[in-house]
Amino acid sequence: MQQASIQQGAAPYPGRETVQVSPVPSLLESAEGPSTPQMLILSCPSKLRLLEGTLRRRLPNTLQVYGTVKTINRGNPTAQEVLVDSWPEFKVVLTRPRREVVSDDSDLYTNTYTVYYQDLGAYHAMLGSAGAVNWGQNFRILGLQDGVYEVCKDIAEAKGIKLEVVRYFTYFHPDPSSMPEIRLDPTVRLSSLDVSHADLLNEMWQLGGNEKSRKYLASLIRHFPSVCLLDAAGHPVSWIASYPFGAMGPGYTLPQHRRRGYMGMLNNLLAKQLHALGYPSYGYVAMENDPMQRLQETQGFQRQPNLWYFILHNPAPAKAPTLTPSPAPGTAPP
Ligand SMILES: CC(C)(COP(=O)(O)OP(=O)(O)OC[C@H]1O[C@@H](n2cnc3c(N)ncnc32)[C@H](O)[C@@H]1OP(=O)(O)O)[C@@H](O)C(=O)NCCC(=O)NCCS
């Protein structure tokens, strides 16, 4: 048996930004009148670090927003920005990709917002203000608090926009360093994902199968930690990546390699890797995915009382689960 070593999946991020707190211009010019609350794009590095510390103290309610701010403070490889209702006291934090990043209005994957609020009224005011959300685009809004979806739905309905919501279980590990050490099966080799694996991930991901999802997965592989197990020919048989908001996923084991403990090992290793980088170790699991729920619980992940809300505007239809896919070249079991 070989000893598993944790590989560093992502290099330090280049290109730190140095911009200041600034009002959102379109809000100041809003047609919604003087009652429109002023919102700030928080982009000063020292203020973003302060925000990160405050959000950390409020985990796990702040998981997705904290993960995104952490990513911004590590070099912001996916060009996210932070909106707050006021500073230094804030009642709402909304993260979104910078406008110039979402060049394609139909790119639901890149166009991901995360939200945390302390005051539902302030959240309503921010979301309803011109300029906070581009309602003309496809998007996903992620949040963990009751009310996140209701407020969004309320505002969307007033605009004649239809949203969908998917609820997941949220799992969070309070101390990944306490997870047991992993011993690897000698028939597989531990590695991190490579961009050349994006096609395989895209084929197997339930939300994948199109060019936008392929590009998104390639970006995850390029910028964020991941782990995988390679067979003797060097092809991935099991993998798990991580998202710009710090959550673990998507994870997958090829059907012919399941029930050998592979995802258990990778989940353990990635949780530790993210923890070492200062991210919380967490993820979301579909309510009907019993194997993944059992796996999380066996490993000491705690199911959170709060559900994870994925609020979707114009989602692509999800693929049916791939139960018996034809093996990718070279991945067939011996
Ligand atoms: C869920 C999935 C990743 C598990 O991968 P895996 O490599 O087979 O997982 P492991 O072998 O490490 O098994 C982990 C646990 O799940 C159980 N398990 C795995 N597959 C199972 C199945 N089909 N039915 C019941 N239990 C199952 C194992 O018995 C094990 O339980 P234990 O810890 O009590 O022994 C894999 O089935 C898969 O890729 N499914 C489709 C994609 C998916 O659901 N991804 C996760 C999204 S959150």
The ligand as a Tripos MOL2 file, in Angstrom:
@<TRIPOS>MOLECULE
LIG
   48    50     1     0     0
SMALL
NO_CHARGES

@<TRIPOS>ATOM
      1 C1        -21.3450    8.9570   -5.1810 C.3       1 LIG1
      2 C2        -20.0630    8.4410   -5.8310 C.3       1 LIG1
      3 C3        -19.1520    9.6370   -6.0940 C.3       1 LIG1
      4 C4        -19.3900    7.4720   -4.8440 C.3       1 LIG1
      5 O1        -18.1310    7.1090   -5.3880 O.3       1 LIG1
      6 P1        -17.3740    5.7910   -4.8980 P.3       1 LIG1
      7 O2        -15.9530    5.9170   -5.3320 O.co2     1 LIG1
      8 O3        -18.1230    4.5910   -5.2900 O.co2     1 LIG1
      9 O4        -17.4930    5.9710   -3.3270 O.3       1 LIG1
     10 P2        -16.8040    5.0690   -2.2310 P.3       1 LIG1
     11 O5        -16.4120    3.7570   -2.8130 O.co2     1 LIG1
     12 O6        -15.7480    5.8850   -1.5700 O.co2     1 LIG1
     13 O7        -18.0100    4.8160   -1.2620 O.3       1 LIG1
     14 C5        -18.3170    5.6940   -0.2270 C.3       1 LIG1
     15 C6        -19.5340    5.2020    0.5440 C.3       1 LIG1
     16 O8        -20.6870    5.1930   -0.2770 O.3       1 LIG1
     17 C7        -21.2140    3.8680   -0.3650 C.3       1 LIG1
     18 N1        -21.6490    3.7030   -1.7260 N.ar      1 LIG1
     19 C8        -20.9620    3.9870   -2.8380 C.ar      1 LIG1
     20 N2        -21.7380    3.7200   -3.9230 N.ar      1 LIG1
     21 C9        -22.9250    3.2590   -3.4510 C.ar      1 LIG1
     22 C10       -24.1290    2.8040   -4.0510 C.ar      1 LIG1
     23 N3        -24.2810    2.7750   -5.3920 N.pl3     1 LIG1
     24 N4        -25.1430    2.4150   -3.2590 N.ar      1 LIG1
     25 C11       -25.0210    2.4450   -1.9250 C.ar      1 LIG1
     26 N5        -23.8940    2.8520   -1.2960 N.ar      1 LIG1
     27 C12       -22.8700    3.2600   -2.0380 C.ar      1 LIG1
     28 C13       -20.0820    2.9730   -0.0040 C.3       1 LIG1
     29 O9        -20.5560    1.7660    0.5020 O.3       1 LIG1
     30 C14       -19.3800    3.7870    1.0360 C.3       1 LIG1
     31 O10       -20.0580    3.6780    2.2510 O.3       1 LIG1
     32 P3        -19.2430    3.4150    3.5930 P.3       1 LIG1
     33 O11       -18.3840    4.6300    3.8070 O.co2     1 LIG1
     34 O12       -20.3180    3.2500    4.6050 O.co2     1 LIG1
     35 O13       -18.4480    2.1820    3.3190 O.co2     1 LIG1
     36 C15       -20.3460    7.6760   -7.1530 C.3       1 LIG1
     37 O14       -21.3610    6.7370   -6.9330 O.3       1 LIG1
     38 C16       -20.7200    8.5810   -8.3080 C.2       1 LIG1
     39 O15       -19.8480    9.0550   -9.0450 O.2       1 LIG1
     40 N6        -22.0210    8.8580   -8.4570 N.am      1 LIG1
     41 C17       -22.5040    9.7530   -9.5200 C.3       1 LIG1
     42 C18       -22.0700   11.2200   -9.3230 C.3       1 LIG1
     43 C19       -22.3570   11.7250   -7.9290 C.2       1 LIG1
     44 O16       -23.3620   11.4000   -7.3200 O.2       1 LIG1
     45 N7        -21.4370   12.5590   -7.4390 N.am      1 LIG1
     46 C20       -21.5360   13.1810   -6.1330 C.3       1 LIG1
     47 C21       -22.2430   14.4850   -6.2580 C.3       1 LIG1
     48 S1        -22.3610   15.3050   -4.6900 S.3       1 LIG1
@<TRIPOS>BOND
     1     1     2 1
     2     2     3 1
     3     2     4 1
     4     2    36 1
     5     4     5 1
     6     5     6 1
     7     6     7 2
     8     6     8 1
     9     6     9 1
    10     9    10 1
    11    10    11 2
    12    10    12 1
    13    10    13 1
    14    13    14 1
    15    14    15 1
    16    15    16 1
    17    15    30 1
    18    16    17 1
    19    17    18 1
    20    17    28 1
    21    18    19 ar
    22    18    27 ar
    23    19    20 ar
    24    20    21 ar
    25    21    22 ar
    26    21    27 ar
    27    22    23 1
    28    22    24 ar
    29    24    25 ar
    30    25    26 ar
    31    26    27 ar
    32    28    29 1
    33    28    30 1
    34    30    31 1
    35    31    32 1
    36    32    33 2
    37    32    34 1
    38    32    35 1
    39    36    37 1
    40    36    38 1
    41    38    39 2
    42    38    40 1
    43    40    41 1
    44    41    42 1
    45    42    43 1
    46    43    44 2
    47    43    45 1
    48    45    46 1
    49    46    47 1
    50    47    48 1
@<TRIPOS>SUBSTRUCTURE
     1 LIG1         1 GROUP 0 **** ****
